[in-house]
């Protein structure tokens, strides 16, 4: 794990320490990692929603054919084959 040093005004440092304690985190680092993960989740959700909007606004849909589904399956299996094992 990498280390990052940040400078905060005393008021912000006290806020972070207080929040970490109130929410039951063992350290301020654990608390800040949690805050960052929440921001990352929010950004991913916003990107996903933007893609959904783009799809809805792109015009009328077309039915999926058996060939479409087979191509999606081939692409998915090819991607899985390229990924390193997660064991």
Secondary structure, DSSP 8 states (H G I E B T S, - for coil): ---------HHHHHHHHHHHHHTT-SSHHHHHHHHHHHHHHHHHHHHHHHHHHHHHHT-------HHHHHHHHHHHHHHHHHS----
